[in-house]
Amino acid sequence: MIIAGHVIYPIRYAKTDVPVTAARLRRATGLRADLIRYHGPEPMQGELDLGLPEVDEQDVHRDLSHLPSDVGLVLVAYACAMDRGVMRLEWGSAELRTEDHYLIWHHHEPLSLPDQMPNK
């Protein structure tokens, strides 16, 4: 879904109650990885240039061709298990660290879960 120039994309990052800062993708390829890489925030730390020939990048996931190039990305990250339901829910922006598949959060904030919402 695109709202106000941003893709809103849900991602389950864990089946246990762990902080969103522990979020890691299983693979650094595919739709999720490419969406984060091409529409997420600029990396906080630039790549080290060792003067070596560049490795050819894999083809970008074909579904990304349907998105405008200038669209941003907002991740809605959640930890969820069948027996416990949704344990954590946050939104924010993150980059993907390719070498170990961890998400480096530039900004994230918790969202209230139904059992945590104040009574009216």
N, C-alpha and C positions, 0 to 999 in steps of 0.2 A: 504494500500500500504506500502511495506517495502522498504526503501531506506537507504543504508549505515548502516544497522543494527538498524534502527528505524522505528517504525510504524508511519505513518503520518495520523493523525485522525482528521477530522473536527468535530467541536461541536458547535451548536448554543446555546449560553448561555443566550440570551435575545431577546425580541421583541422590546425593546426600546433602546435608545441611552445612555447606561450606561457603565462605565469602566469594563474592563475584570476582575478587582479585585472584582467585585460584582458577578462573575460567581458562580452558584450554580446548582447542579443536583437536579432533583425532587426526585430521590430515591438514596439510597446508595447501591443498589443492581443492578444486571443486567450486560450486556456487557460493557457499558461505565464505570460504577463504578469499575468493576473487571479489566478492561484494565488499568485504572489509578492506581488502587491499586497495581497490580502485575507487571506493566511495567513502571510506572511513577517513579519519583525520590524517594529516601528514605525520610521518614518524617523528618522534621527539628527538631522536638521535640519528644523524645522517649515517650513511654507509661509509665504511672505510675504503678508500680507493688505494689499492695496492698496485695499480698499474697492470693488472692481469687482464687477459681477454675476458669479456663478459660472457656469462653463460646464457644461452638462448632461453628466454622465458617460454613457458608452455603457453598454449593457446588459452585465451581468456574464455571462460564459460560462455556458451552461446546465448544464454538467456540474458546476459548483461547488455547485449546489443539493443534490447528493448528500453533501456533506461537512458535518459539524457546524461551526457558526460559530466554535467555540472551538478547533478543531484547529490545531496549529502546522505549520510546514514545515521540512524538512531537505532541502537540495539536495545531490545527489551529482553534482558537476560534473566533466566529463572532456574532455580534448583527445584526439581520435582521428582517424586517417586510414586508408584502406584499405591503403596500402602500408607503414605504420609501426605500425599497431595503436594501442593506448591508450598515449599518451605521458605524460599527467598525470591524476591522479585525486585529488579532494579532496571533503570534505564540509563543510557549514556552513550558515550562514543569511545571506541577503542581501536587501536591498531593491532595488526597481527604480527607477532615476532616469528618469522619463518623458521628459524633454526630449531625451535622447541614447541611451536604452535600455541604458545600462551598469548592471551590478549593483554595488551598493555593499555589500561584505562586512562584516558585523558580526563574524563569526567564521568562520574556515575552517582546516582542518587537512588535511595530505596523508594519503592512504591508500596503503599499499604495493601496488605492482603485482607480479604473479607473478615477474617476473625480478629484482625488488628485494628479495624476501623472503629472510630468512636461511635457510641450509640447516639442516636438522634433524639 
